[in-house]
Amino acid sequence: MLFGGIEAGGTKFVCVVGSGPDDIRGEVRFPTTSPTKTLGEVLRFFREQQAQHGPLSAVGIGSFGPVDLHPGSPTFGFITSTPKAGWPNTDVAGPLRRELGVPVAFETDVNASAIGEWRFGAARNLETCVYLTVGTGIGGGGLVGGRLMHGLVHPEMGHVRIPHDLSIDPFPGSCPYHRDCLEGLASGPAMASRWGRPAEALPVEHAAWALEAHYLALALVGFVCTLSPQRVVIGGGVMDQPQLLPLVRRELKVLLNGYIQAPEVDDMDSYVVAPALGGRSGVVGALVLAEQAVAGGARR
């Protein structure tokens, strides 16, 4: 079977056709502009690919949000209250389902990344994992018992509240809703606002990295203690700095202070890891969602 996958990001869309990371028949990337123009580009790509490779069996979407994941809702498949200009209350899944005539699975971008890493990457063969992305925003998702996390809405791990000592870090935070939640303190824009230059421009020895690792580890303590994941996968542009992941591991071990007794946690290098699929976790996960839609196991 041939599937379509979409990683719908606030900055760019990535679309692929294939069946997995070793079978990508076509791929395109383009900036996220207006909904009409962007979704038009998506449809054009899939029509061209179908003409070249044959019909698609389903399409999977991992989208920036917040999104409506409830199949019975009149706004299922919509991006809802996003701060992204022009995109609030946008139907993303509906036009693709109508125009392509195939099942469309719809998930958060981080849940798509989580299921991609679970099926093909760093969390393969595990029952429980957490995926956290640290970039323009911070988001998290994961699987429990081999099933993606859902509930009242969907996980909003980037907006958990963490300790913020203003005497050490007087930066008030950049989140328009909460100011100093995790995203407001540790996202790429938060780092740029605090230090006056983008994260990638900060030298390795800069104090920014120890503070960033501290905030990320504080959040991970909460996720480890509440969700008890067998592995934590951290991706996103801010994590491209090679010194950051070792700092996060070290700080997490200090903060846990021996309380969680498990061999996996003792081996922190294998417990908190980078995505094995690199920057393709989300779009590969979208292909997995599409496959599950055909099998009846995904929200569509």
Secondary structure by P-SEA (a helix, b strand, c coil): cbbbbbbccccbbbbbbccccccccbbbbbccccaaaaaaaaaaaaaaaaaccccccbbbbbccccccccccccccccccccccccccccccaaaaaaaaccbbbbbcaaaaaaaaaaccccccccccbbbbbbccbbbbbbbccccccccccccccccccccccccccccccccccccccccccccaaaaaaaccccccccccccaaaaaaaaaaaaaaaaaaaaccccbbbbbcccccccccaaaaaaaaaaaacccccccccccccccccccccccaaaaaaaaaaaaaaaaccccc
